[in-house]
Amino acid sequence: MAVVSACLALIAGCSGGGGGQAKRTTTSVSTTAGPTTTTTAPAQNYTVQRGDTLTSIARKFHTTLAVLLTANKLADPDHLSEGQTLVIPPAPPVSLTVTPPSGLGGTSFAFKVVGAKPAEQVTFQIDYPGGKFTGPPHIASNEGQVEATYVPSLGAAPGTYQVTALGTQGTMIKATFVIQGAQLPSTTVAGPPPGQ
């Protein structure tokens, strides 16, 4: 029963490049156990060919029109010249954040993927103690972002939950969050009043 409630919450709370019904969170939480090393690819140059448009170049390099306009300080996206050299910035590294990193059953966990391919279908799979759930696919925005919300049931099993974001164009990244055990309310036992 706990799995069904969590599954329904993920289906109801997910969003991709539009819709806007899921709670948006921009806080990033590191889900790695130790220090990480990242290498950023250098920008590359591209020589405009006959028939190229800025939109077709953006698609070719899995980036956006806005990124190309900014990187090349272009005032008019409709004016390209054959032989013109454009700077193609590197794609952002793929990341998956889960916010908050831990909580009780019933907590709303926000998933955010950055660095997917524009318009890529991304599915979130959740491995939890005793089971697995796969949500519906979501379409990455033009900026390569996908957001979804997962709300496990109040009686969800405590432990580490692993989230895997799988994309149809090669995106694959994992993160974890923790469901804490239920907190028992503290009780105080009343004793006799002082001095008696």
Secondary structure as UniProt FT lines:
FT   HELIX           2..13
FT   STRAND          44..47
FT   TURN            50..51
FT   HELIX           54..60
FT   TURN            61..62
FT   HELIX           65..72
FT   TURN            77..78
FT   TURN            82..83
FT   STRAND          85..88
FT   STRAND          95..99
FT   STRAND          102..103
FT   TURN            105..106
FT   STRAND          109..114
FT   TURN            118..119
FT   STRAND          121..128
FT   TURN            129..130
FT   STRAND          131..134
FT   STRAND          138..139
FT   TURN            142..143
FT   STRAND          146..150
FT   TURN            154..155
FT   STRAND          159..167
FT   TURN            168..169
FT   STRAND          172..179
FT   TURN            194..195
//
